[in-house]
Amino acid sequence: MGKTVVQINYRFGMTLEECSATFKPLAEPIAAVEGLLWKVWLMDAEHREGGGIYLFDSPESAQAYLTGPIITGLGQNPQFSDLSVKVSGIDSDLSMITRGPIDRVSV
């Protein structure tokens, strides 16, 4: 199996600024996760919803992240609720046509 996309969504019980401040110290540790190629952060201040779209190099790397301390901590934090996770494979041919950044990784 190849690259794997993970989508995580949640609701936050604080302001957008407080939510961003909560995650700022985690950005570098997330960037250092083995097998993570990139992450796009999602934030909707009006509905107090956030999340991320992640690209991992393998399903195993994605699963290790999902069972690791960052996501476990998110699920245990009372300021975050309605946590949902989706894991998907990628159609590389179609993604390349629509300029999906699946082969462009910046380090």
Beta strands, then each sheet from edge to edge (+ up, - down):
strand 1: 4-12
strand 2: 36-44
strand 3: 49-56
strand 4: 80-88
sheet 1: 2+ 3- 1+ 4-
end
